[in-house]
Amino acid sequence: MSVIRQDDLIDSVCDALQFMSYFHPKDYIDAVHEAWKREESTPAKDAMAQILVNSRMCAEGKRPLCQDTGIVTVFVKVGMDVQWDTKLNLTDMINEGVRRAYLDPDNKLRASILADPAGARRNTGDNTPAVIHTEIVSGDKVEFEIAAKGGGSENKSKLVMLNPSDSILDWVVKTVPTMGAGWCPPGMLGLGIGGTAEKAAVLAKQSLMGPVDIQALKDRGPANRIEELRLEIFEAVNALGIGAQGLGGLTTVVDVKILDHPTHAASKPVAMIPNCAATRHAHFVLDGNGPSLQSPPNMDDWPAITWDAGTGARRVDLDTVTPEEAASWKPGETLLLNGRMLTGRDAAHKKIQSLLEAGEPLPEGVDFRGKFIYYVGPVDPVRDEVVGPAGPTTSTRMDKFTEMMLADYGLLGMIGKAERGESGIDAIKKHKAVYLMAVGGAAYLVSKAIREARVVAFEELGMEAIHEFIVEDMPVTVAVDSSGESVHKTGPLLWKGKLERGEVKPVYFK
C-alpha cells in the first residue's frame, strides 16, 4: 500500500509545469522537423523554422516556449488503495504545485487566470486555480497527466451535437477553416466523441495528452473505426492547405487524436480542441517512493537548423515610418522592425475605449499617432532579461477596437498573430493602415529583438499593461496590406488549389 506525501505531490506538479514550459515533447519536435523538411510553401517553412529554433533556445535557456504559459489542466487517477500523509486536500495540493511553478523566480511564468470571469476579471496572480479532473481507480498509485493550454488554441474549441447519421469527417472539414490560425498550427486536433456534451469535451482535451504517433498508425494500419477516422481527418485537414500559422502550406496538423465513449441512441456529441505549436504536457506516477520528477531530454534531440530573415527582408524604422512607406509593403513580405512600438491587448483596449467615451485623454506619454501597436502580454523578465518571452496574441480579439484605434487615435499599424476578421480588414483598408504578423510559438526568439521595455500606462493590468518596446530587427510578415489584401485568405486558397490540381503532392507520411 502506497503512502503519498504532501510535499512529494506538490513538488512533482511544480516540476512538471516548469519542465513543460521550456521543453517540447520530442515527438512533437520530430514531427515539425519532418514537416519542415517537406514543406514547399516558403512562408510556412519559415514559420516552422522559427518555431524549431525557438524551441531549442527555450530548452537551452529554460524559458517559456510561449508568452501564454497557459491554463493548467490536470487529469489525475487515484488508486483506491492509496494512503495519504497530507494536511491539504488533493485539489489544494495540486494548486499549491501550480502556484510554486508559476512564481518560481528563476523561470517565472505568466499569470493569466482571472477570477470573476463575467465581472471584474481580476488576475489571481499565480495562475491558480487549475482545472482538475479526478478519477478513482483500482490500485495503489496516483497517476497524473498535466497540460498547460494556451488561450489562443483553447478559444478555438468546438462542440456540436450531430445527428446519429451525420458524418464526423464532413463536420471537421467544414469546421477547421472557420477556426482561423489563432490556434497556431502546425499542431494537433483532439476529438472527443460520444457520452454527453461535457463528456465529449473532456475526452477531446484528454486525447491531446497522447504522443504524436500518426506515422506509426499509418505504417501498421488501423485496427478499428476510430483509428480509420484519425487517418481520414489527418489527410483531409492537411488537404485544406491552411499550413503553418495559416499562411498556406502542406502541413496544418501533425496528428489527430480521438477518444470515444458510449452515447445515447439519439445522440452523437463531438468536441474538437486544437493543440498549438506550444504543445505542453507531462505525465508522472506517484507510488509512495518520493516525488516523480521529469527527466531532461538530450539536446541532440533538437534539429540543427538555423533561421534568418533572408536577403530580401526590408528594414523599417518605426520612429520615422510614413503612411506612404507602409503603403508600399506587399502581402507576404518580410520586414525587420526597428525603433519604438507600444503594446496593448484586450484589457488595455477596453480601458482606452472607456476613456474615449468619457471624453478623457490617454495617459501621459501614450500617443498612437503614426505608431504601431503590438498585441502582446509578455512574461516577466528574469536574470538579465529586458523582457521575458513576448510572442503575439490572437489579433481577431482586437478587431472590435480597430476602427477606434485608427480613426480616433491615428494608429498606423498593428502587430499580432493569425488572421484579421472582416471588420478589422475593412478598417485597415479604409484608413490605409497595415497589419503585420509575428510567429505564434516563437516567443523567446521574438523577445531577443526587444532591447528596452518599460510600462507606460495601466500598470494595474499586469501583463496586459501598455508597454513601450524598443526593438531591433524584429521579424514580421505583412499579413494585411493597406489595400486590405490578407495573406491568410490568399495563402490557404493558393495551396488548397495546388493540392486539388495535383501541382504539389501531399507529404503527410514518409
SEKOLKOL-923088 format. One record per atom (N, C-alpha, C, CB): x, y, z. Coordinates in steps of 0.2 Angstrom, whole numbers, plus 5000, padded with zeros to 4 digits. Glycine has a CB too. Layout:
BEGIN
XYZ/...
//
This chain:
BEGIN
500449945000/500050005000/500450065000/499550005006/500350114995/500750174995/500550224999/500750194987/501050265002/500850325006/501150385002/501150315013/500650425000/500850484996/500850545001/500250494990/501450575000/501650635005/501450695001/502350625007/501250745005/501050815003/501650844999/500850855008/502250845001/502750884998/502950844991/503350885002/502950784991/503050744985/502550764979/503050664986/501950764981/501450784976/501550854974/500750774979/501650904978/501750974976/502350984972/501751014983/502950954974/503550954971/503450924964/504150924974/503150874963/503050844956/502650884952/502750774957/502150914954/501650954950/502051024948/501050984954/502451054952/502851104951/503351094946/503151134957/503751034947/504251014942/503951004935/504650954945/503450974935/503150954928/502951024924/502550914929/502651074928/502451134924/503051174922/502051174929/503551174927/504251214925/504551174919/504751214930/504551114919/504851074914/504551084907/504850994915/503851074907/503451084900/503451154898/502751064901/503651204902/503651274900/504251284895/503751324906/504751244895/505351264891/505551204887/505951284895/505251144888/505451084884/504851054880/505751024889/504951064874/504451024870/504450954870/504451044862/503950914870/503950844869/504350824863/503250804869/504850774863/505250754857/504850734851/505750704859/504250704852/503850684847/503550734843/503250634849/503450794846/503150854843/503750884838/502850904847/504350894841/504850924838/505050884832/505550924842/505050814832/505250774827/504750784821/505250694829/504050784823/503550794818/503650864814/502850784821/503750914818/503850984815/504450984810/503851034820/504950954813/505550954809/505450914802/506150914813/505050854803/504950824797/504550864792/504550754798/504050894795/503550944791/503950994788/503050974795/504451024791/504851074789/505351054783/505351104794/505550994783/505950964778/505550964771/506250904780/504950944772/504550934766/504150994764/504050874768/504051044768/503651104766/503951134760/503651144772/503451154755/503651194749/503451264749/503351154743/502951284754/502751354755/503351394759/502051354758/503651444756/504151474759/503951514765/504451534754/503351544766/503151574772/503051524778/502551614771/502751464776/502551414781/503251384783/502151364778/503751374778/504351344780/504751384785/504751324774/504751454783/505051504788/504751504795/504951574784/504051504795/503751494802/503951434806/502951504801/503951384802/504151324806/504851324808/504051254802/505351354804/506051364806/506051404813/506451394800/505651454813/505651504819/505451464825/505251564818/504951424824/504651384830/505251334832/504051344828/505551294828/506051254829/506651284833/506351214823/506851344830/507451374833/507251404840/507651434829/506651434840/506351454847/506351394852/505651484846/506151334850/506151284854/506851264857/505851224851/507351264853/508051244856/508251304860/508451244850/508151364858/508351424863/508051414870/508151484860/507351394870/507051394876/507351334880/506251384875/507451274877/507751214880/508451234883/507851164876/508851274880/509451294882/509451344888/509951324876/508951394887/508951454892/508451434897/508751514888/508051384897/507551364902/507051424903/507851344908/506751444897/506251504897/505751484893/506651574895/505151514894/504551484891/504451484884/503951524894/504251434881/504151424874/503651484871/503851354872/503151494875/502651544873/502551594879/502051514870/502451654877/502251704882/501651684886/502251774880/501151654882/500551624886/500751564889/499951624880/500851564895/501051494899/500451454901/501551514904/499851474899/499351434899/498851424905/499551364898/498351394904/497851374910/498051304911/497151384908/498151284917/498351224919/497751174919/498751224926/497851114916/497351064916/497651004919/497051054909/497350964923/497550914927/497050854926/497750924934/497350794924/496950734924/497350684929/496850694917/496950674935/497350634940/496850574942/497450674946/497250514942/496950444943/497150424950/497050394938/496750424955/496950404962/496750334963/496550454967/497250294965/497150224966/496750214973/497750184967/496250164973/495850164979/496250134985/495250114978/496850114984/497250084990/497750134992/497550024988/497750194990/498250244992/498050274999/498250304987/498650285002/498550315009/498850385008/498850275015/498650435012/498850505011/499250525018/498350545010/499750555017/500150585023/500150665021/500850565024/499550695022/499550765020/499050805025/499250775013/499150875024/498750915028/498250945023/499150975032/498450955017/497950985012/497650935008/498451025007/497050955005/496650905001/496950904994/495950925000/496750854990/497050844983/497050904979/496750784980/496550944979/496451004975/496951054977/495751024975/496951064984/497451114986/498151104985/497251124994/498351034985/499051014984/499151034977/499150944986/498751014972/498851024965/498951104964/498350994961/498551144967/498551214966/499151244969/497951244969/499451214975/500051234978/500651224973/500151204984/500651164970/501151154965/501151204959/501051084962/500551214957/500451264951/500751334954/499751274949/500551354959/500751424962/501551424962/500451434969/501851374965/502551374966/502851374959/502751314970/502551334954/502851334947/502851404944/502551284943/502251434944/502251504941/502551554944/501451514940/502751554951/503051604954/503851594955/502751614961/504051544952/504751524953/505251584950/504951454948/505651604954/506051664952/506551654947/506351694958/506751594946/507251584941/506851574934/507551514942/506251554934/505851554927/505151574929/505951484924/505051634930/504351654932/503951644926/504351724935/503351614927/502851604921/502351654922/502551534921/501951674916/501451724916/500851704919/501351744909/500551744924/499951734927/499351754922/499951764934/498951714920/498451734915/497751714918/498551694909/497651694924/497051664926/496651724929/497051604930/496051734927/495651794930/495051764934/495451834925/494951784940/494351774944/493851814942/494551774952/493151794944/492651834942/492551844935/492551904946/492551794931/492651804923/492051844920/492651734920/491451844923/490951884920/490851954923/490251844921/491351964928/491352034931/491952074931/491152024938/492252074936/492852114937/493452084933/493052134944/493552024932/494051984929/494752004932/494052004922/494751984939/495352004942/495951944942/495252014950/496551964940/497051914940/497251884946/497651944936/497251824947/497351784953/498151794955/497151714953/498551814950/499251824952/499651764952/499251864958/499451704952/499851644952/499651594948/499951624960/499151604943/498951564938/498451504941/499451534934/498251514947/497851464950/497151494950/498051444958/496551454950/496651384951/496651344944/496051354955/496951284945/496951234939/496251204938/497451184940/496151184932/495551144930/495751064931/495351154923/495451034936/495650974938/495050914937/495850974946/495250864934/494850804933/495050744937/494750794925/494650724942/494950664946/494550604945/494850694953/494850554945/494550484944/494850434949/494650454936/494350394952/494550344957/494650284953/494050344963/495250244954/495350184950/495650134955/495850204944/495750074952/496050024956/496750034957/495949954953/497050004962/497750014963/498050054969/498050034957/498650064969/498950104975/499450154973/499350054980/499250184967/499650234964/499250294962/500050214958/499550354961/499250414959/499550434952/499250474964/499150434947/499450454940/499150524938/499150394935/499650554935/499550624933/499650634926/499950674937/499150674922/499350694916/499150774916/498850664910/499650814915/499650884916/499750924909/500050914922/499350974908/499451014902/499451084904/498951004896/499751134900/499651204901/499451224894/500351244903/498851244894/498451254887/498351334886/497751224887/498651354881/498651424879/497951454877/499151444874/497751514878/497151544877/496951544869/497051604880/497451554865/497351564858/497151494855/498051584855/497351444857/497151374854/496451354858/497651324855/496451364865/495851344868/495251384866/495951364876/495351444864/494751484861/494451464855/494951554860/494851414851/494551384845/494251324846/495151384840/494151304852/493751234854/493051244851/493751224861/492851184848/492151174845/491751114848/492251174837/491151124848/490751074851/490051074847/490551084858/489851014845/489251004840/488950944843/489451004833/488250944842/487850884844/487550864837/487250904849/487950814834/487750794827/487150744828/488350754824/486850734822/486350684822/486750614821/485850694816/486450564823/486750494823/487050484816/486350444825/486650504810/486850484804/487350534801/486250484799/487550584804/487950644801/488650614801/487950704805/489050644796/489750624796/490250674800/489950634788/490650634804/491050674808/491650704804/491450634814/491850674799/492350694795/492150764791/492550644789/491550754788/491250814785/491250874790/490550804782/491050864796/490950924801/491650954802/490650894807/492150904803/492850934804/493150974799/493350874806/493050944792/493250984787/492951044786/493250934780/492351054787/491951114787/492151164792/491151104787/492351134798/492451174804/493151204805/492251144810/493651164803/494351184804/494451254800/494751134801/494251264794/494351334791/494051394795/494151334784/493551384799/493251434802/493651454809/492551414804/494051414811/494451424817/495051474816/494751354819/495151484809/495751534808/496451504810/495651594812/496851544811/497551524813/497751544820/498051554808/497251574824/497451594831/497651534835/496851624834/497551474833/497751414837/498451394835/497351354836/498851434831/499551424830/499751354827/499951434836/499451344821/499651274818/500451284815/499251264812/500751234815/500551164815/500551134822/501051114811/499951104823/499851074830/499451004829/499451124834/499050994834/498650934834/497950954835/498850884839/497450904832/496750914834/496550854839/496350914827/496250874844/496050824849/495250814848/496250834856/494950764847/494250754846/494050704852/494050724839/493450724855/493050684859/492450664856/492950714866/492250604856/491650584853/491250534857/491750534846/490550554858/490150514862/490050544869/490350444863/489750504873/489550524880/488950574880/490150544884/489050634883/488650694883/489150754881/488350704890/488850804881/489150864878/489850874882/488750924878/489750874889/490350894893/490850834893/490150904900/490550774892/491050714892/491450714885/490650644892/491150734880/491550744874/492050794874/491050764868/491950854877/492450904878/493050884882/492150964881/492850844888/493450824892/493850764888/493150794899/493450724884/493850674880/494350704875/493350624877/494050764872/494450794867/495150824870/494050854864/495050854876/495650884880/496050824882/495350924886/495850774884/496250724887/496650684881/495850664891/496350684875/496650654870/497250684868/496150644864/497350744869/497950784867/498550774872/497750864867/498450734877/498950714881/499350654878/498750684888/499150624873/499450574869/500050594865/499050534865/500550544863/501050564859/500850574852/501650514860/501350604848/501250604841/501450544838/501650664837/500950504835/501050434833/500650424826/500950384838/500450474823/500050454817/500450424811/499850524814/501150434811/501550394806/501550314808/502250424806/501650304814/501650234816/500950204815/501750224824/500450234816/499750214814/499650204807/499250264817/499950244803/499950234796/500350174794/500150294792/500850164797/501350104795/501050044797/502050114798/500650034802/500449974804/499749964802/500449964812/499350014800/498650014798/498150014804/498549944794/497550044802/497050054808/496749984810/496550104805/496649984816/496349924819/495549934820/496749904825/495349994820/494650004822/494350064818/494550004829/493750084819/493450144816/493750204818/492750144817/493950214825/494250274827/494950284824/494350264835/495350234823/495950244820/495950254813/496350174821/495450224809/495250244802/495050324802/494750204799/494650344807/494450414807/495050464808/493950424812/495550444812/496150484813/496450494807/496550444818/496550444803/496950454797/496550494792/497150384794/495950484791/495450514787/495450594788/494750494787/495450604794/495450684796/496150714795/495250684804/496650674797/497350704796/497450714789/497850644798/497250674784/497350684777/496950744775/497250624773/496250744777/495850794774/495950864777/495150774776/496150874783/496350934786/496950964782/496450934793/497450924781/498050944778/497950964771/498650894778/497450934768/497250954761/496951014760/496850894758/496751044766/496451114766/496951164764/496151134772/497651154764/498151204763/498251264767/497951224756/497951254774/498051314778/498751324780/497651294785/499151274782/499851274783/500051314790/500151314777/500651314791/500951344797/500751414798/501751334797/500451434803/500251494805/499751524800/500851544805/499351474797/498851494792/499051534786/498351544796/499751524784/500051564779/499951524772/500751574780/499651464772/499651424766/500251374766/499651464760/500051304765/500651264765/500351194765/501151274771/500851144766/500651074766/500551044773/501251034763/500751074778/500651044785/500251084789/501251014788/499651064791/499251104796/499251074802/498551114793/499151004802/499150964808/499650914808/498450934810/500050894813/500550844814/500250774817/501150864818/499650784819/499250724822/498550744823/499650694828/498150684823/497450694825/497350644831/496950684819/497050664837/496950614842/496250614844/497350634849/495950554845/495250544846/495150494852/494950514840/494750514857/494450464862/493750464862/494750494869/493450404863/492650404862/492350374869/492450364856/491750374869/491350354875/490650334872/491350404881/490350284875/489650264873/489250324874/489450204877/488750324870/488250384870/487550364869/488450434864/487050404870/486350394869/486250384862/485950454871/485750334860/485550314854/485350374849/484950264854/485050434852/484850494848/485450544847/484250524852/486050524850/486550574850/487150554847/486650594858/487550614845/488250604843/488650664844/488250584835/488750674851/489150734853/489850734850/489150744860/490150784848/490850784845/491150854848/490850774837/491650844851/492050904853/492750904849/492150914861/492950964847/493650964844/494051024847/493550974836/494651004850/495051054853/495751054850/495151044861/496051104847/496651104844/497251114850/496751164839/497851094848/498451104852/498851144848/498751034855/499151194851/499551244847/500251224846/499551314850/500651264843/501451254842/501751244849/501751304838/501451274854/501751274861/501451214864/501751334865/501551154861/501251094864/501551074871/501351034859/501151074876/501451064883/501051014887/501551134887/501350964888/501050914893/501550864896/500550874889/501450844902/501950794906/501550744909/502350844911/501850694911/501550634914/501950604920/501350574909/501650584925/502050554930/501650514935/502450614934/501950474939/501650424943/501950434950/501650354941/501550444955/501750444962/501550374965/501450494967/502050344968/502050274971/502250264978/502350224967/502350324981/502550324988/503250324989/502250264992/503650324984/504450324984/504750394983/504650274979/504350444985/504650514984/504350544978/505350514983/504550614977/504250644971/504450614964/504550724971/504050624959/504150604952/504350664948/503550564949/505050664947/505250724943/505450704936/505950754946/505350754931/505450744924/506150734922/505150804920/506350694917/507050684915/507150734909/507150614913/507650774910/507850824904/508050784898/508450864906/507850804892/507950774886/508750784884/507550804880/508950754879/509650764876/509550824871/509850694873/510050864872/509950924867/510150904860/510450974869/510350844859/510450824852/509850804849/510950764852/509250804853/508650784850/508350844846/508150774856/508650904847/508350964843/508750964836/508451024846/508350974831/508750984824/509251044824/508250984818/509751034820/510251084820/510051124814/510951054819/509551164815/509351214809/509451284812/508651204807/509551334808/509551404809/509051444806/510251434808/508951504808/508451544804/508751614804/507751544808/508651644798/508751714797/508251744792/509451734795/508151814792/507651844788/507751834781/507551914790/508351824779/508551824772/508751884769/507951794768/509051884763/509251944760/508751994757/509751934754/508151964757/507552004754/507152044759/507151964750/507352034765/506952074771/507152144771/507152044778/506652184772/506652254772/506652284779/506052294768/507152324781/507252354787/506752414788/507952374789/506452424793/505952484794/506152514800/505252454794/506152584800/506252624806/505552644808/506752684804/505352624814/504652634817/504652704819/504552594822/505252744820/505152814823/505052864817/505852824827/505252844811/505152884805/504652864800/505852904803/504452804801/504052774795/503452814794/503752704797/503252824787/502652864785/502152814782/502952914780/501552844781/501052804778/501152784771/500352844778/501552834768/501752814761/502252754760/502052874757/502652754765/503152694765/502752634767/503652714771/502352634772/501952574774/501452554768/501452594780/501252594764/500852584758/501252544753/500552644755/501852544753/502252514748/502452434750/502952544747/502252414756/502452354758/501952304755/502352344766/502152244753/501752194750/501552134754/502152174743/500952104753/500752054757/501251994756/500052024755/501451964762/501951914762/502651934763/501851874756/502751994762/503452024763/503752024770/503552094760/504352004771/504652004777/504952074779/505251954778/504852094785/505052164787/505452144794/504552214789/505952194795/506352194801/506252254804/507152174800/505852254810/505652324813/506252344818/505052304817/506352414818/506752444822/506452504825/507452464819/506552524832/506352584835/505852564840/506052624829/505352614841/504952614847/504252594844/504852684850/503952544848/503252524847/502852524854/503152454844/502252534854/501852524860/501552454860/501352584861/501352434866/500952364866/500252374869/501352314871/499852334868/499152334871/498752274869/498852404869/498352244873/497952194871/497252204874/498152124873/496852154875/496152164877/495952214882/495852104879/496252204888/496052254894/496252324892/496352224900/496852334889/497052404888/496652434883/497852394885/496452394878/495952424873/495352444876/495852374867/495052404880/494452424883/494552484888/494252364888/495052494891/495152554895/495252614891/495752544900/495552604885/495652664880/494952684878/496052644874/494552634876/493852644874/493452684879/493452584872/493552664885/493152694891/493352774891/493252664897/494052784891/494252854891/493952894885/495052854891/493952864879/493652904874/492952914875/493752864867/492552874877/491852884878/491752934884/491552814880/492252934889/492152984894/492453054892/492452964900/492753064886/493053124884/493653134888/492553174885/494053084890/494653094894/495253084889/494653054900/495753114891/496353104886/496753034888/496853154887/497153014884/497552954885/498052974891/497952934879/498352914894/498852934900/499452974897/499052864903/499753004901/500353044899/500853004896/500553084905/501153024890/501652984887/501352924882/502052944892/500752924881/500452874877/500152914871/499952834880/500452904865/500252934859/500352884853/500653004857/499752864850/499752814845/499852844838/499152774845/499852914837/499852944830/500452924826/499853014831/500352884821/500852864816/501252814819/501352924815/501052774824/501452724828/501152654826/501452734835/501552604829/501252534829/501152514836/501852494825/500652464836/500452434842/500652364842/499752454845/500852334847/501052254847/500552224852/501752244849/500152174849/499652144853/500052084857/499152114849/500252104863/500652054867/500552064875/501452064865/500652014878/500652014886/501251974888/500051984889/501852004889/502451974890/502551944896/503052024889/503051894897/503251864903/503651914907/503551794902/503651914913/504051954917/504851934916/503951944925/505251984916/505951964914/506251934921/506352024913/506851894920/507251864925/507951874923/507051784926/508351874928/509051874927/509251944923/509351814923/509551944918/509752004914/509352014909/510551994912/508751984908/508252004903/507952074903/507751944903/507852104897/507552164896/506752144897/507652194890/506552094894/505852074895/505851994894/505352104889/505351964897/505351894896/505051874889/504851854901/504951814887/504651794881/504051834879/504451714881/504051854873/503551914871/503251894864/503851984872/502951844863/502651824857/501951854856/502551754856/501651864850/501051894849/500451854851/500951904841/499851894853/499251864854/498851864848/498951894861/498251834849/497751824843/497451894841/497251774844/497551914835/497351984834/496651994833/497752004827/496251944831/495551954829/495151974836/495251884827/495451964842/495051994848/495152064848/495451964854/495552094844/495652174844/495252204838/496352194844/494952164834/494552194828/494052244830/494252134824/493652224836/493152274838/493452344840/492752244844/494052344841/494352414843/494752444837/494852404849/494852414832/495252434826/495052504823/495352384821/494452504822/494152574819/494352624824/493452564818/494152624830/494352674835/495052694835/494152644842/495552644835/496252654836/496452694830/496652584837/496252674824/496452704818/496152774817/496252664812/495452784818/495152844817/495252894822/494352824816/495152874828/495252924834/495952934837/494752894839/496352884836/497052894839/497552894834/497152834844/497452884827/497952894822/498452834822/498252954823/498252784824/498752724824/498852704816/498452664827/499552694815/499752674808/499652594807/500452704806/499952554812/499952484810/499852444817/500552464807/499752384816/499652334821/500152274820/498952314822/500352244825/500752184825/500352124830/501452194827/500252064827/499952014831/500051944828/499252024832/499651904829/499651834826/499051824823/499951784831/499051774818/498451754814/498151804810/498051714819/497551784808/497151824803/496851884806/496751784799/496551934802/496151984805/495451964802/496352054803/494951984806/494251974804/494052024799/493751974810/493452024796/493152064791/493152134793/492452044788/492952154800/492852214802/493552244803/492552224809/494052204805/494752234806/495052254799/495152184809/494952204794/495152214787/494852284784/495052154783/494252284785/493852344782/494152414785/493052344784/494252414792/494552474795/495252484792/494552464802/495652434791/496352434789/496352464782/496752374789/495852444778/495852464771/495552534771/495352424767/495052554775/494852624775/495352674777/494252624780/495752654782/496252704784/496952694781/496252704792/497052654776/497652644773/498152624778/497852704769/497952584783/498452554788/498752494786/498052554795/499152454791/499352394789/499352344795/500152394786/499352284794/499352234799/499952184798/498752194800/500352184803/500952134802/500952074807/501652174804/501152024805/501151964809/501751934811/500751904805/501851924818/502451884821/502251814822/502651924827/502751774822/502551694823/502351684830/503151654821/501751654830/501551624837/501951554838/500751614837/502151554844/502551494846/503351504845/502451434841/503551574844/504251594844/504351644849/504451614837/504051644855/504051704859/504751724862/503651684865/505151674863/505851684866/506251714861/506151624869/506251684855/506551714849/506351784848/506451674843/505751804848/505551874847/505751914852/504751874847/505751894858/506051934864/506751954863/505951904871/507151924860/507851934859/507952004855/508251884856/507452014851/507452084847/507252144851/506952074841/506952134857/506752194861/507352214865/506152174866/507652274864/508152294868/508052334874/508552344863/507452374874/507252404880/506452394881/507452484879/506252394887/505552384889/505352424895/505352314889/504852464895/504552494901/503852494901/504952564902/503452494906/502752504907/502652584907/502452474913/502152604902/502052674902/501352694904/502152694894/500852644904/500152654906/499852594909/499752684901/499352604913/498952544916/499352494919/498552514910/499752514923/500252464927/499752414931/500652494931/499252434933/498752384937/498552324933/498152424940/498552324926/498352274922/498852214922/498252294915/499452224925/499952174925/500252154918/499652104927/500152094915/500452084909/500052114903/500452004908/499452144905/499052174900/499152254900/498352164901/499652274904/499852344904/500152374897/500352364909/500152434896/500452464890/501152474891/500052524888/501552434887/502252444887/502552484881/502652374888/503152514882/503452534876/504052494875/503752614877/504152464869/504752424867/505152464863/504452354864/505752454863/506252474858/506552414855/506852524861/506452404849/506652334845/507152344840/506052304842/507552294839/508052294834/507952234830/508752294837/507852244823/507752184818/507252134821/508352154817/506652154823/506152114825/505752084819/505552144830/505752024817/505451994811/504751984811/505751924810/504452014806/503752014805/503552004797/503352074807/502951974796/502751974789/502152014788/502551894788/502152044782/501552094780/500952044779/501652134774/500452044784/499852004783/499252034780/499751974790/499152104781/498652134778/498952204776/498052144782/498952214769/499252274767/498752334767/499552264759/498952394765/498552454765/497952454761/498952514764/497952404756/497352394752/496852344754/497552374744/497052314760/496552264763/496752194760/495952274761/497252174757/497352104755/497652074760/497852104748/497452014762/497651974768/497951904765/497051954772/498551894768/498951834766/498551774769/499651834768/498151784774/497851724777/497251704773/497651744784/497051744768/496551724763/496851694757/496051784762/497351734755/497651714748/498151654749/498051764745/498451644755/498951584755/498551524755/499351594762/498151504760/497751444760/497451424754/497251444766/497151474750/496751464744/497251444739/496451534742/497851474739/498351454734/498551384735/498951504734/498751364741/498951294742/498451244742/499351294749/497851264744/497251214743/497251194735/496651234746/497251254731/497151244724/497751204721/497151314721/498351214723/498951174721/498851104723/499551194724/498551084729/498451014731/497950984727/498351014738/497351024726/496750994722/496950984715/496251044722/497451024712/497551014705/498150964704/497751084702/498450944709/499050894709/499650934707/498850844704/499750994708/500351034706/500851014712/500251104706/500651004718/501150984723/500850914726/501251034728/501250874729/500950814732/500950824739/501450754730/500450794742/500350804750/500950764753/499650774752/501250784758/501850754761/501650734768/502450794761/501050704769/500850684776/501250624779/500150664775/501550584775/501850524778/502550514774/501450464777/502950484778/503650464775/503550414769/504050444780/
//
